[in-house]
Amino acid sequence: ILLSASEEYQFDAILSDINMPVLNGIELLTQLRENGIEVPVVFLTAYGDKEKIMAALRLGAMEFLEKPYNKSQLLDAVKRAIEYGSLLR
């Protein structure tokens, strides 16, 4: 849904989990970049999987929050991503 919506709408930022069924966060970010979509992405993860984190950073992920995170960490990360996304547009 997000990939098809990203073709029609412009997002200032995306907040996504790394581990999801069907399409994981790395695959999502890969497809976004392959489609020329340079939106900032903030990832949530319950696992400190350095390999996935490095792959996402190479693709341009903006930030990672490890679960459990507190509300202010999440709000700050999303705010930074939205501000950066607004600058990109």
Legacy VTK file of the C-alpha trace (Angstrom):
# vtk DataFile Version 3.0
C-alpha trace
ASCII
DATASET POLYDATA
POINTS 89 float
0.000 0.000 0.000
2.764 2.443 0.947
4.677 1.815 -2.269
1.659 2.436 -4.456
0.680 5.488 -2.382
4.200 6.884 -2.690
3.742 7.044 -6.456
0.664 9.242 -6.026
1.507 11.250 -2.899
4.629 12.895 -1.519
5.585 12.018 2.032
7.753 14.167 4.286
8.896 11.068 6.216
8.186 7.379 6.754
8.199 5.558 10.098
8.562 1.805 9.678
9.457 -1.303 11.591
12.417 -3.297 10.269
10.795 -6.690 10.794
7.397 -6.952 9.126
5.612 -9.781 7.382
5.507 -9.819 3.583
7.883 -6.853 2.997
10.526 -6.021 5.598
11.860 -2.517 6.176
15.027 -3.050 4.140
13.004 -4.299 1.162
10.644 -1.336 1.525
13.531 1.124 1.560
15.180 -0.629 -1.390
12.005 -0.362 -3.458
11.514 3.281 -2.518
15.054 4.126 -3.625
14.732 2.066 -6.830
11.654 4.160 -7.642
13.599 7.381 -7.051
11.789 8.224 -3.818
14.202 9.989 -1.464
11.953 10.350 1.575
13.615 10.159 5.032
12.923 6.841 6.771
13.037 6.234 10.517
13.129 2.591 11.536
11.938 0.896 14.691
13.553 -2.364 15.685
13.381 -4.788 18.575
16.578 -6.447 17.450
20.021 -4.874 17.388
20.804 -6.605 14.085
23.862 -4.655 12.953
23.783 -6.211 9.487
20.259 -4.921 8.812
21.078 -1.548 10.322
24.151 -1.176 8.098
22.174 -2.208 5.004
19.491 0.354 5.788
22.051 3.092 6.418
23.690 2.357 3.047
20.261 2.838 1.473
19.842 6.163 3.238
17.829 5.373 6.373
17.841 8.410 8.588
17.567 6.940 12.057
16.912 3.814 14.146
15.047 3.516 17.410
15.416 0.354 19.419
12.378 -0.959 21.222
11.473 -0.158 23.865
11.801 3.541 23.101
10.213 6.385 24.960
7.657 8.761 23.551
10.018 11.744 23.387
12.637 9.729 21.427
9.996 8.762 18.879
8.594 12.280 18.584
12.063 13.812 18.217
13.092 11.312 15.516
9.884 11.814 13.540
10.156 15.601 13.870
13.741 15.570 12.542
12.709 13.314 9.650
9.739 15.513 8.723
11.874 18.658 8.850
14.491 17.036 6.640
11.828 15.689 4.280
10.368 19.157 3.946
13.814 20.484 3.008
14.205 17.772 0.375
10.966 18.775 -1.302
LINES 1 90
89 0 1 2 3 4 5 6 7 8 9 10 11 12 13 14 15 16 17 18 19 20 21 22 23 24 25 26 27 28 29 30 31 32 33 34 35 36 37 38 39 40 41 42 43 44 45 46 47 48 49 50 51 52 53 54 55 56 57 58 59 60 61 62 63 64 65 66 67 68 69 70 71 72 73 74 75 76 77 78 79 80 81 82 83 84 85 86 87 88
